[in-house]
């Protein structure tokens, strides 16, 4: 067996394994941060969608009010 394998078997992680573990932890933290940012963006999009819907309803309501105020042709 190679020296690296025997060091690992003895429970003495070598520098390469430690570097891989640190990189893995950093990647996991980056993924978690990305997930949090994605959730914030989705929340903001939902809020904007509700606002747009509210504005559209107000426009439709005003349009109907104007149409109802016009004298009808007979």
mmCIF file of the N, C-alpha and C atoms, coordinates in Angstrom:
data_MODEL
# 
_entry.id   MODEL 
# 
loop_
_atom_site.group_PDB 
_atom_site.id 
_atom_site.type_symbol 
_atom_site.label_atom_id 
_atom_site.label_alt_id 
_atom_site.label_comp_id 
_atom_site.label_asym_id 
_atom_site.label_entity_id 
_atom_site.label_seq_id 
_atom_site.pdbx_PDB_ins_code 
_atom_site.Cartn_x 
_atom_site.Cartn_y 
_atom_site.Cartn_z 
_atom_site.occupancy 
_atom_site.B_iso_or_equiv 
_atom_site.pdbx_formal_charge 
_atom_site.auth_seq_id 
_atom_site.auth_comp_id 
_atom_site.auth_asym_id 
_atom_site.auth_atom_id 
_atom_site.pdbx_PDB_model_num 
ATOM 1   N N  . UNK A 1 1  ? 0.826   -1.187 0.000   1.00 0.00 ? 1  UNK A N  1 
ATOM 2   C CA . UNK A 1 1  ? 0.000   0.000  0.000   1.00 0.00 ? 1  UNK A CA 1 
ATOM 3   C C  . UNK A 1 1  ? 0.864   1.242  0.000   1.00 0.00 ? 1  UNK A C  1 
ATOM 4   N N  . UNK A 1 2  ? 0.286   2.310  -0.495  1.00 0.00 ? 2  UNK A N  1 
ATOM 5   C CA . UNK A 1 2  ? 1.053   3.553  -0.545  1.00 0.00 ? 2  UNK A CA 1 
ATOM 6   C C  . UNK A 1 2  ? 1.119   4.183  0.841   1.00 0.00 ? 2  UNK A C  1 
ATOM 7   N N  . UNK A 1 3  ? 2.003   5.146  0.970   1.00 0.00 ? 3  UNK A N  1 
ATOM 8   C CA . UNK A 1 3  ? 2.164   5.813  2.259   1.00 0.00 ? 3  UNK A CA 1 
ATOM 9   C C  . UNK A 1 3  ? 0.905   6.605  2.623   1.00 0.00 ? 3  UNK A C  1 
ATOM 10  N N  . UNK A 1 4  ? 0.272   7.241  1.618   1.00 0.00 ? 4  UNK A N  1 
ATOM 11  C CA . UNK A 1 4  ? -0.948  8.015  1.877   1.00 0.00 ? 4  UNK A CA 1 
ATOM 12  C C  . UNK A 1 4  ? -2.042  7.111  2.430   1.00 0.00 ? 4  UNK A C  1 
ATOM 13  N N  . UNK A 1 5  ? -2.230  5.971  1.835   1.00 0.00 ? 5  UNK A N  1 
ATOM 14  C CA . UNK A 1 5  ? -3.269  5.043  2.281   1.00 0.00 ? 5  UNK A CA 1 
ATOM 15  C C  . UNK A 1 5  ? -2.982  4.576  3.698   1.00 0.00 ? 5  UNK A C  1 
ATOM 16  N N  . UNK A 1 6  ? -1.732  4.272  4.014   1.00 0.00 ? 6  UNK A N  1 
ATOM 17  C CA . UNK A 1 6  ? -1.422  3.784  5.351   1.00 0.00 ? 6  UNK A CA 1 
ATOM 18  C C  . UNK A 1 6  ? -1.605  4.892  6.387   1.00 0.00 ? 6  UNK A C  1 
ATOM 19  N N  . UNK A 1 7  ? -1.309  6.150  6.041   1.00 0.00 ? 7  UNK A N  1 
ATOM 20  C CA . UNK A 1 7  ? -1.539  7.258  6.977   1.00 0.00 ? 7  UNK A CA 1 
ATOM 21  C C  . UNK A 1 7  ? -3.031  7.403  7.265   1.00 0.00 ? 7  UNK A C  1 
ATOM 22  N N  . UNK A 1 8  ? -3.840  7.291  6.222   1.00 0.00 ? 8  UNK A N  1 
ATOM 23  C CA . UNK A 1 8  ? -5.282  7.425  6.388   1.00 0.00 ? 8  UNK A CA 1 
ATOM 24  C C  . UNK A 1 8  ? -5.821  6.289  7.244   1.00 0.00 ? 8  UNK A C  1 
ATOM 25  N N  . UNK A 1 9  ? -5.345  5.072  7.013   1.00 0.00 ? 9  UNK A N  1 
ATOM 26  C CA . UNK A 1 9  ? -5.801  3.922  7.784   1.00 0.00 ? 9  UNK A CA 1 
ATOM 27  C C  . UNK A 1 9  ? -5.462  4.068  9.261   1.00 0.00 ? 9  UNK A C  1 
ATOM 28  N N  . UNK A 1 10 ? -4.378  4.722  9.588   1.00 0.00 ? 10 UNK A N  1 
ATOM 29  C CA . UNK A 1 10 ? -3.963  4.894  10.978  1.00 0.00 ? 10 UNK A CA 1 
ATOM 30  C C  . UNK A 1 10 ? -4.732  6.029  11.657  1.00 0.00 ? 10 UNK A C  1 
ATOM 31  N N  . UNK A 1 11 ? -5.639  6.689  10.920  1.00 0.00 ? 11 UNK A N  1 
ATOM 32  C CA . UNK A 1 11 ? -6.400  7.780  11.507  1.00 0.00 ? 11 UNK A CA 1 
ATOM 33  C C  . UNK A 1 11 ? -5.648  9.091  11.506  1.00 0.00 ? 11 UNK A C  1 
ATOM 34  N N  . UNK A 1 12 ? -4.614  9.202  10.717  1.00 0.00 ? 12 UNK A N  1 
ATOM 35  C CA . UNK A 1 12 ? -3.855  10.440 10.622  1.00 0.00 ? 12 UNK A CA 1 
ATOM 36  C C  . UNK A 1 12 ? -4.116  11.054 9.244   1.00 0.00 ? 12 UNK A C  1 
ATOM 37  N N  . UNK A 1 13 ? -5.163  11.881 9.120   1.00 0.00 ? 13 UNK A N  1 
ATOM 38  C CA . UNK A 1 13 ? -5.473  12.436 7.806   1.00 0.00 ? 13 UNK A CA 1 
ATOM 39  C C  . UNK A 1 13 ? -4.320  13.285 7.289   1.00 0.00 ? 13 UNK A C  1 
ATOM 40  N N  . UNK A 1 14 ? -4.047  13.124 6.038   1.00 0.00 ? 14 UNK A N  1 
ATOM 41  C CA . UNK A 1 14 ? -2.946  13.892 5.472   1.00 0.00 ? 14 UNK A CA 1 
ATOM 42  C C  . UNK A 1 14 ? -3.441  15.259 5.011   1.00 0.00 ? 14 UNK A C  1 
ATOM 43  N N  . UNK A 1 15 ? -2.544  16.086 4.591   1.00 0.00 ? 15 UNK A N  1 
ATOM 44  C CA . UNK A 1 15 ? -2.865  17.463 4.204   1.00 0.00 ? 15 UNK A CA 1 
ATOM 45  C C  . UNK A 1 15 ? -3.845  17.499 3.038   1.00 0.00 ? 15 UNK A C  1 
ATOM 46  N N  . UNK A 1 16 ? -3.720  16.550 2.124   1.00 0.00 ? 16 UNK A N  1 
ATOM 47  C CA . UNK A 1 16 ? -4.616  16.532 0.966   1.00 0.00 ? 16 UNK A CA 1 
ATOM 48  C C  . UNK A 1 16 ? -6.062  16.290 1.401   1.00 0.00 ? 16 UNK A C  1 
ATOM 49  N N  . UNK A 1 17 ? -6.262  15.338 2.296   1.00 0.00 ? 17 UNK A N  1 
ATOM 50  C CA . UNK A 1 17 ? -7.612  15.061 2.784   1.00 0.00 ? 17 UNK A CA 1 
ATOM 51  C C  . UNK A 1 17 ? -8.177  16.248 3.558   1.00 0.00 ? 17 UNK A C  1 
ATOM 52  N N  . UNK A 1 18 ? -7.334  16.907 4.336   1.00 0.00 ? 18 UNK A N  1 
ATOM 53  C CA . UNK A 1 18 ? -7.790  18.089 5.070   1.00 0.00 ? 18 UNK A CA 1 
ATOM 54  C C  . UNK A 1 18 ? -8.182  19.200 4.103   1.00 0.00 ? 18 UNK A C  1 
ATOM 55  N N  . UNK A 1 19 ? -7.422  19.367 3.049   1.00 0.00 ? 19 UNK A N  1 
ATOM 56  C CA . UNK A 1 19 ? -7.740  20.391 2.048   1.00 0.00 ? 19 UNK A CA 1 
ATOM 57  C C  . UNK A 1 19 ? -9.063  20.073 1.354   1.00 0.00 ? 19 UNK A C  1 
ATOM 58  N N  . UNK A 1 20 ? -9.271  18.800 1.049   1.00 0.00 ? 20 UNK A N  1 
ATOM 59  C CA . UNK A 1 20 ? -10.533 18.386 0.422   1.00 0.00 ? 20 UNK A CA 1 
ATOM 60  C C  . UNK A 1 20 ? -11.698 18.662 1.365   1.00 0.00 ? 20 UNK A C  1 
ATOM 61  N N  . UNK A 1 21 ? -11.515 18.356 2.638   1.00 0.00 ? 21 UNK A N  1 
ATOM 62  C CA . UNK A 1 21 ? -12.577 18.593 3.617   1.00 0.00 ? 21 UNK A CA 1 
ATOM 63  C C  . UNK A 1 21 ? -12.880 20.083 3.739   1.00 0.00 ? 21 UNK A C  1 
ATOM 64  N N  . UNK A 1 22 ? -11.847 20.917 3.797   1.00 0.00 ? 22 UNK A N  1 
ATOM 65  C CA . UNK A 1 22 ? -12.066 22.369 3.879   1.00 0.00 ? 22 UNK A CA 1 
ATOM 66  C C  . UNK A 1 22 ? -12.792 22.875 2.639   1.00 0.00 ? 22 UNK A C  1 
ATOM 67  N N  . UNK A 1 23 ? -12.388 22.380 1.470   1.00 0.00 ? 23 UNK A N  1 
ATOM 68  C CA . UNK A 1 23 ? -13.045 22.795 0.225   1.00 0.00 ? 23 UNK A CA 1 
ATOM 69  C C  . UNK A 1 23 ? -14.503 22.348 0.213   1.00 0.00 ? 23 UNK A C  1 
ATOM 70  N N  . UNK A 1 24 ? -14.747 21.154 0.702   1.00 0.00 ? 24 UNK A N  1 
ATOM 71  C CA . UNK A 1 24 ? -16.114 20.636 0.765   1.00 0.00 ? 24 UNK A CA 1 
ATOM 72  C C  . UNK A 1 24 ? -16.971 21.479 1.704   1.00 0.00 ? 24 UNK A C  1 
ATOM 73  N N  . UNK A 1 25 ? -16.423 21.848 2.850   1.00 0.00 ? 25 UNK A N  1 
ATOM 74  C CA . UNK A 1 25 ? -17.153 22.690 3.798   1.00 0.00 ? 25 UNK A CA 1 
ATOM 75  C C  . UNK A 1 25 ? -17.420 24.068 3.207   1.00 0.00 ? 25 UNK A C  1 
ATOM 76  N N  . UNK A 1 26 ? -16.447 24.612 2.503   1.00 0.00 ? 26 UNK A N  1 
ATOM 77  C CA . UNK A 1 26 ? -16.630 25.921 1.863   1.00 0.00 ? 26 UNK A CA 1 
ATOM 78  C C  . UNK A 1 26 ? -17.707 25.841 0.783   1.00 0.00 ? 26 UNK A C  1 
ATOM 79  N N  . UNK A 1 27 ? -17.702 24.761 0.026   1.00 0.00 ? 27 UNK A N  1 
ATOM 80  C CA . UNK A 1 27 ? -18.722 24.579 -1.013  1.00 0.00 ? 27 UNK A CA 1 
ATOM 81  C C  . UNK A 1 27 ? -20.107 24.448 -0.384  1.00 0.00 ? 27 UNK A C  1 
ATOM 82  N N  . UNK A 1 28 ? -20.197 23.734 0.723   1.00 0.00 ? 28 UNK A N  1 
ATOM 83  C CA . UNK A 1 28 ? -21.484 23.577 1.411   1.00 0.00 ? 28 UNK A CA 1 
ATOM 84  C C  . UNK A 1 28 ? -21.989 24.924 1.918   1.00 0.00 ? 28 UNK A C  1 
ATOM 85  N N  . UNK A 1 29 ? -21.092 25.732 2.466   1.00 0.00 ? 29 UNK A N  1 
ATOM 86  C CA . UNK A 1 29 ? -21.485 27.062 2.940   1.00 0.00 ? 29 UNK A CA 1 
ATOM 87  C C  . UNK A 1 29 ? -21.937 27.938 1.778   1.00 0.00 ? 29 UNK A C  1 
ATOM 88  N N  . UNK A 1 30 ? -21.247 27.844 0.654   1.00 0.00 ? 30 UNK A N  1 
ATOM 89  C CA . UNK A 1 30 ? -21.639 28.621 -0.528  1.00 0.00 ? 30 UNK A CA 1 
ATOM 90  C C  . UNK A 1 30 ? -23.014 28.189 -1.020  1.00 0.00 ? 30 UNK A C  1 
ATOM 91  N N  . UNK A 1 31 ? -23.271 26.894 -0.996  1.00 0.00 ? 31 UNK A N  1 
ATOM 92  C CA . UNK A 1 31 ? -24.589 26.385 -1.415  1.00 0.00 ? 31 UNK A CA 1 
ATOM 93  C C  . UNK A 1 31 ? -25.683 26.890 -0.483  1.00 0.00 ? 31 UNK A C  1 
ATOM 94  N N  . UNK A 1 32 ? -25.406 26.893 0.810   1.00 0.00 ? 32 UNK A N  1 
ATOM 95  C CA . UNK A 1 32 ? -26.395 27.387 1.772   1.00 0.00 ? 32 UNK A CA 1 
ATOM 96  C C  . UNK A 1 32 ? -26.664 28.871 1.568   1.00 0.00 ? 32 UNK A C  1 
ATOM 97  N N  . UNK A 1 33 ? -25.621 29.642 1.318   1.00 0.00 ? 33 UNK A N  1 
ATOM 98  C CA . UNK A 1 33 ? -25.796 31.074 1.069   1.00 0.00 ? 33 UNK A CA 1 
ATOM 99  C C  . UNK A 1 33 ? -26.597 31.303 -0.207  1.00 0.00 ? 33 UNK A C  1 
ATOM 100 N N  . UNK A 1 34 ? -26.306 30.512 -1.227  1.00 0.00 ? 34 UNK A N  1 
ATOM 101 C CA . UNK A 1 34 ? -27.051 30.624 -2.484  1.00 0.00 ? 34 UNK A CA 1 
ATOM 102 C C  . UNK A 1 34 ? -28.519 30.289 -2.265  1.00 0.00 ? 34 UNK A C  1 
ATOM 103 N N  . UNK A 1 35 ? -28.786 29.268 -1.479  1.00 0.00 ? 35 UNK A N  1 
ATOM 104 C CA . UNK A 1 35 ? -30.172 28.881 -1.191  1.00 0.00 ? 35 UNK A CA 1 
ATOM 105 C C  . UNK A 1 35 ? -30.900 30.003 -0.452  1.00 0.00 ? 35 UNK A C  1 
ATOM 106 N N  . UNK A 1 36 ? -30.228 30.618 0.526   1.00 0.00 ? 36 UNK A N  1 
ATOM 107 C CA . UNK A 1 36 ? -30.852 31.734 1.257   1.00 0.00 ? 36 UNK A CA 1 
ATOM 108 C C  . UNK A 1 36 ? -31.135 32.902 0.317   1.00 0.00 ? 36 UNK A C  1 
ATOM 109 N N  . UNK A 1 37 ? -30.178 33.230 -0.537  1.00 0.00 ? 37 UNK A N  1 
ATOM 110 C CA . UNK A 1 37 ? -30.376 34.328 -1.488  1.00 0.00 ? 37 UNK A CA 1 
ATOM 111 C C  . UNK A 1 37 ? -31.507 34.014 -2.457  1.00 0.00 ? 37 UNK A C  1 
ATOM 112 N N  . UNK A 1 38 ? -31.578 32.772 -2.901  1.00 0.00 ? 38 UNK A N  1 
ATOM 113 C CA . UNK A 1 38 ? -32.648 32.364 -3.819  1.00 0.00 ? 38 UNK A CA 1 
ATOM 114 C C  . UNK A 1 38 ? -34.004 32.518 -3.144  1.00 0.00 ? 38 UNK A C  1 
ATOM 115 N N  . UNK A 1 39 ? -34.104 32.129 -1.879  1.00 0.00 ? 39 UNK A N  1 
ATOM 116 C CA . UNK A 1 39 ? -35.362 32.281 -1.139  1.00 0.00 ? 39 UNK A CA 1 
ATOM 117 C C  . UNK A 1 39 ? -35.749 33.750 -1.022  1.00 0.00 ? 39 UNK A C  1 
ATOM 118 N N  . UNK A 1 40 ? -34.761 34.616 -0.744  1.00 0.00 ? 40 UNK A N  1 
ATOM 119 C CA . UNK A 1 40 ? -35.049 36.052 -0.654  1.00 0.00 ? 40 UNK A CA 1 
ATOM 120 C C  . UNK A 1 40 ? -35.542 36.598 -1.989  1.00 0.00 ? 40 UNK A C  1 
ATOM 121 N N  . UNK A 1 41 ? -34.907 36.174 -3.064  1.00 0.00 ? 41 UNK A N  1 
ATOM 122 C CA . UNK A 1 41 ? -35.314 36.629 -4.398  1.00 0.00 ? 41 UNK A CA 1 
ATOM 123 C C  . UNK A 1 41 ? -36.723 36.146 -4.712  1.00 0.00 ? 41 UNK A C  1 
ATOM 124 N N  . UNK A 1 42 ? -37.014 34.894 -4.409  1.00 0.00 ? 42 UNK A N  1 
ATOM 125 C CA . UNK A 1 42 ? -38.362 34.362 -4.651  1.00 0.00 ? 42 UNK A CA 1 
ATOM 126 C C  . UNK A 1 42 ? -39.410 35.105 -3.823  1.00 0.00 ? 42 UNK A C  1 
ATOM 127 N N  . UNK A 1 43 ? -39.083 35.417 -2.571  1.00 0.00 ? 43 UNK A N  1 
ATOM 128 C CA . UNK A 1 43 ? -40.005 36.184 -1.732  1.00 0.00 ? 43 UNK A CA 1 
ATOM 129 C C  . UNK A 1 43 ? -40.268 37.557 -2.339  1.00 0.00 ? 43 UNK A C  1 
ATOM 130 N N  . UNK A 1 44 ? -39.218 38.199 -2.817  1.00 0.00 ? 44 UNK A N  1 
ATOM 131 C CA . UNK A 1 44 ? -39.368 39.520 -3.444  1.00 0.00 ? 44 UNK A CA 1 
ATOM 132 C C  . UNK A 1 44 ? -40.198 39.423 -4.722  1.00 0.00 ? 44 UNK A C  1 
ATOM 133 N N  . UNK A 1 45 ? -39.979 38.392 -5.512  1.00 0.00 ? 45 UNK A N  1 
ATOM 134 C CA . UNK A 1 45 ? -40.778 38.204 -6.729  1.00 0.00 ? 45 UNK A CA 1 
ATOM 135 C C  . UNK A 1 45 ? -42.250 37.989 -6.392  1.00 0.00 ? 45 UNK A C  1 
ATOM 136 N N  . UNK A 1 46 ? -42.523 37.213 -5.360  1.00 0.00 ? 46 UNK A N  1 
ATOM 137 C CA . UNK A 1 46 ? -43.920 36.996 -4.945  1.00 0.00 ? 46 UNK A CA 1 
ATOM 138 C C  . UNK A 1 46 ? -44.564 38.308 -4.499  1.00 0.00 ? 46 UNK A C  1 
ATOM 139 N N  . UNK A 1 47 ? -43.793 39.099 -3.737  1.00 0.00 ? 47 UNK A N  1 
ATOM 140 C CA . UNK A 1 47 ? -44.301 40.392 -3.278  1.00 0.00 ? 47 UNK A CA 1 
ATOM 141 C C  . UNK A 1 47 ? -44.599 41.300 -4.467  1.00 0.00 ? 47 UNK A C  1 
ATOM 142 N N  . UNK A 1 48 ? -43.698 41.339 -5.438  1.00 0.00 ? 48 UNK A N  1 
ATOM 143 C CA . UNK A 1 48 ? -43.908 42.160 -6.629  1.00 0.00 ? 48 UNK A CA 1 
ATOM 144 C C  . UNK A 1 48 ? -45.094 41.665 -7.444  1.00 0.00 ? 48 UNK A C  1 
ATOM 145 N N  . UNK A 1 49 ? -45.245 40.350 -7.518  1.00 0.00 ? 49 UNK A N  1 
ATOM 146 C CA . UNK A 1 49 ? -46.378 39.786 -8.256  1.00 0.00 ? 49 UNK A CA 1 
ATOM 147 C C  . UNK A 1 49 ? -47.701 40.208 -7.609  1.00 0.00 ? 49 UNK A C  1 
ATOM 148 N N  . UNK A 1 50 ? -47.756 40.176 -6.277  1.00 0.00 ? 50 UNK A N  1 
ATOM 149 C CA . UNK A 1 50 ? -48.973 40.621 -5.581  1.00 0.00 ? 50 UNK A CA 1 
ATOM 150 C C  . UNK A 1 50 ? -49.234 42.100 -5.845  1.00 0.00 ? 50 UNK A C  1 
ATOM 151 N N  . UNK A 1 51 ? -48.177 42.885 -5.856  1.00 0.00 ? 51 UNK A N  1 
ATOM 152 C CA . UNK A 1 51 ? -48.326 44.325 -6.110  1.00 0.00 ? 51 UNK A CA 1 
ATOM 153 C C  . UNK A 1 51 ? -48.844 44.577 -7.524  1.00 0.00 ? 51 UNK A C  1 
ATOM 154 N N  . UNK A 1 52 ? -48.279 43.888 -8.506  1.00 0.00 ? 52 UNK A N  1 
ATOM 155 C CA . UNK A 1 52 ? -48.732 44.036 -9.894  1.00 0.00 ? 52 UNK A CA 1 
ATOM 156 C C  . UNK A 1 52 ? -50.196 43.635 -10.014 1.00 0.00 ? 52 UNK A C  1 
ATOM 157 N N  . UNK A 1 53 ? -50.564 42.529 -9.390  1.00 0.00 ? 53 UNK A N  1 
ATOM 158 C CA . UNK A 1 53 ? -51.956 42.071 -9.432  1.00 0.00 ? 53 UNK A CA 1 
ATOM 159 C C  . UNK A 1 53 ? -52.878 43.126 -8.830  1.00 0.00 ? 53 UNK A C  1 
ATOM 160 N N  . UNK A 1 54 ? -52.464 43.715 -7.723  1.00 0.00 ? 54 UNK A N  1 
ATOM 161 C CA . UNK A 1 54 ? -53.264 44.752 -7.078  1.00 0.00 ? 54 UNK A CA 1 
ATOM 162 C C  . UNK A 1 54 ? -53.425 45.965 -7.996  1.00 0.00 ? 54 UNK A C  1 
ATOM 163 N N  . UNK A 1 55 ? -52.357 46.373 -8.642  1.00 0.00 ? 55 UNK A N  1 
ATOM 164 C CA . UNK A 1 55 ? -52.408 47.511 -9.566  1.00 0.00 ? 55 UNK A CA 1 
ATOM 165 C C  . UNK A 1 55 ? -53.312 47.188 -10.750 1.00 0.00 ? 55 UNK A C  1 
ATOM 166 N N  . UNK A 1 56 ? -53.194 45.975 -11.281 1.00 0.00 ? 56 UNK A N  1 
ATOM 167 C CA . UNK A 1 56 ? -54.052 45.576 -12.409 1.00 0.00 ? 56 UNK A CA 1 
ATOM 168 C C  . UNK A 1 56 ? -55.525 45.609 -12.013 1.00 0.00 ? 56 UNK A C  1 
ATOM 169 N N  . UNK A 1 57 ? -55.832 45.152 -10.818 1.00 0.00 ? 57 UNK A N  1 
ATOM 170 C CA . UNK A 1 57 ? -57.224 45.170 -10.346 1.00 0.00 ? 57 UNK A CA 1 
ATOM 171 C C  . UNK A 1 57 ? -57.731 46.605 -10.210 1.00 0.00 ? 57 UNK A C  1 
ATOM 172 N N  . UNK A 1 58 ? -56.873 47.483 -9.694  1.00 0.00 ? 58 UNK A N  1 
ATOM 173 C CA . UNK A 1 58 ? -57.270 48.887 -9.544  1.00 0.00 ? 58 UNK A CA 1 
ATOM 174 C C  . UNK A 1 58 ? -57.540 49.513 -10.910 1.00 0.00 ? 58 UNK A C  1 
ATOM 175 N N  . UNK A 1 59 ? -56.699 49.219 -11.883 1.00 0.00 ? 59 UNK A N  1 
ATOM 176 C CA . UNK A 1 59 ? -56.899 49.736 -13.243 1.00 0.00 ? 59 UNK A CA 1 
ATOM 177 C C  . UNK A 1 59 ? -58.209 49.219 -13.813 1.00 0.00 ? 59 UNK A C  1 
ATOM 178 N N  . UNK A 1 60 ? -58.450 47.928 -13.677 1.00 0.00 ? 60 UNK A N  1 
ATOM 179 C CA . UNK A 1 60 ? -59.698 47.339 -14.182 1.00 0.00 ? 60 UNK A CA 1 
ATOM 180 C C  . UNK A 1 60 ? -60.914 47.966 -13.504 1.00 0.00 ? 60 UNK A C  1 
ATOM 181 N N  . UNK A 1 61 ? -60.822 48.183 -12.208 1.00 0.00 ? 61 UNK A N  1 
ATOM 182 C CA . UNK A 1 61 ? -61.932 48.769 -11.462 1.00 0.00 ? 61 UNK A CA 1 
ATOM 183 C C  . UNK A 1 61 ? -62.213 50.187 -11.949 1.00 0.00 ? 61 UNK A C  1 
ATOM 184 N N  . UNK A 1 62 ? -61.168 50.973 -12.136 1.00 0.00 ? 62 UNK A N  1 
ATOM 185 C CA . UNK A 1 62 ? -61.356 52.345 -12.626 1.00 0.00 ? 62 UNK A CA 1 
ATOM 186 C C  . UNK A 1 62 ? -61.924 52.348 -14.038 1.00 0.00 ? 62 UNK A C  1 
ATOM 187 N N  . UNK A 1 63 ? -61.470 51.414 -14.856 1.00 0.00 ? 63 UNK A N  1 
ATOM 188 C CA . UNK A 1 63 ? -61.989 51.313 -16.221 1.00 0.00 ? 63 UNK A CA 1 
ATOM 189 C C  . UNK A 1 63 ? -63.488 50.990 -16.194 1.00 0.00 ? 63 UNK A C  1 
ATOM 190 N N  . UNK A 1 64 ? -63.883 50.060 -15.347 1.00 0.00 ? 64 UNK A N  1 
ATOM 191 C CA . UNK A 1 64 ? -65.309 49.714 -15.233 1.00 0.00 ? 64 UNK A CA 1 
ATOM 192 C C  . UNK A 1 64 ? -66.121 50.900 -14.717 1.00 0.00 ? 64 UNK A C  1 
ATOM 193 N N  . UNK A 1 65 ? -65.562 51.618 -13.734 1.00 0.00 ? 65 UNK A N  1 
ATOM 194 C CA . UNK A 1 65 ? -66.262 52.795 -13.203 1.00 0.00 ? 65 UNK A CA 1 
ATOM 195 C C  . UNK A 1 65 ? -66.486 53.833 -14.298 1.00 0.00 ? 65 UNK A C  1 
ATOM 196 N N  . UNK A 1 66 ? -65.471 54.064 -15.119 1.00 0.00 ? 66 UNK A N  1 
ATOM 197 C CA . UNK A 1 66 ? -65.607 55.028 -16.219 1.00 0.00 ? 66 UNK A CA 1 
ATOM 198 C C  . UNK A 1 66 ? -66.668 54.567 -17.205 1.00 0.00 ? 66 UNK A C  1 
ATOM 199 N N  . UNK A 1 67 ? -66.645 53.278 -17.533 1.00 0.00 ? 67 UNK A N  1 
ATOM 200 C CA . UNK A 1 67 ? -67.630 52.744 -18.481 1.00 0.00 ? 67 UNK A CA 1 
ATOM 201 C C  . UNK A 1 67 ? -69.042 52.860 -17.924 1.00 0.00 ? 67 UNK A C  1 
ATOM 202 N N  . UNK A 1 68 ? -69.206 52.669 -16.644 1.00 0.00 ? 68 UNK A N  1 
ATOM 203 C CA . UNK A 1 68 ? -70.528 52.755 -16.019 1.00 0.00 ? 68 UNK A CA 1 
ATOM 204 C C  . UNK A 1 68 ? -71.033 54.193 -15.935 1.00 0.00 ? 68 UNK A C  1 
ATOM 205 N N  . UNK A 1 69 ? -70.134 55.159 -15.962 1.00 0.00 ? 69 UNK A N  1 
ATOM 206 C CA . UNK A 1 69 ? -70.532 56.561 -15.882 1.00 0.00 ? 69 UNK A CA 1 
ATOM 207 C C  . UNK A 1 69 ? -70.937 57.120 -17.244 1.00 0.00 ? 69 UNK A C  1 
ATOM 208 N N  . UNK A 1 70 ? -70.538 56.487 -18.335 1.00 0.00 ? 70 UNK A N  1 
ATOM 209 C CA . UNK A 1 70 ? -70.888 56.964 -19.676 1.00 0.00 ? 70 UNK A CA 1 
ATOM 210 C C  . UNK A 1 70 ? -72.374 56.750 -19.936 1.00 0.00 ? 70 UNK A C  1 
ATOM 211 N N  . UNK A 1 71 ? -72.991 57.719 -20.570 1.00 0.00 ? 71 UNK A N  1 
ATOM 212 C CA . UNK A 1 71 ? -74.394 57.491 -20.953 1.00 0.00 ? 71 UNK A CA 1 
ATOM 213 C C  . UNK A 1 71 ? -74.467 56.428 -22.038 1.00 0.00 ? 71 UNK A C  1 
ATOM 214 N N  . UNK A 1 72 ? -75.425 55.582 -21.916 1.00 0.00 ? 72 UNK A N  1 
ATOM 215 C CA . UNK A 1 72 ? -75.563 54.498 -22.888 1.00 0.00 ? 72 UNK A CA 1 
ATOM 216 C C  . UNK A 1 72 ? -76.373 54.972 -24.081 1.00 0.00 ? 72 UNK A C  1 
ATOM 217 N N  . UNK A 1 73 ? -75.949 54.527 -25.267 1.00 0.00 ? 73 UNK A N  1 
ATOM 218 C CA . UNK A 1 73 ? -76.678 54.872 -26.491 1.00 0.00 ? 73 UNK A CA 1 
ATOM 219 C C  . UNK A 1 73 ? -77.876 53.951 -26.629 1.00 0.00 ? 73 UNK A C  1 
ATOM 220 N N  . UNK A 1 74 ? -78.967 54.523 -27.046 1.00 0.00 ? 74 UNK A N  1 
ATOM 221 C CA . UNK A 1 74 ? -80.169 53.700 -27.237 1.00 0.00 ? 74 UNK A CA 1 
ATOM 222 C C  . UNK A 1 74 ? -80.536 53.619 -28.681 1.00 0.00 ? 74 UNK A C  1 
# 
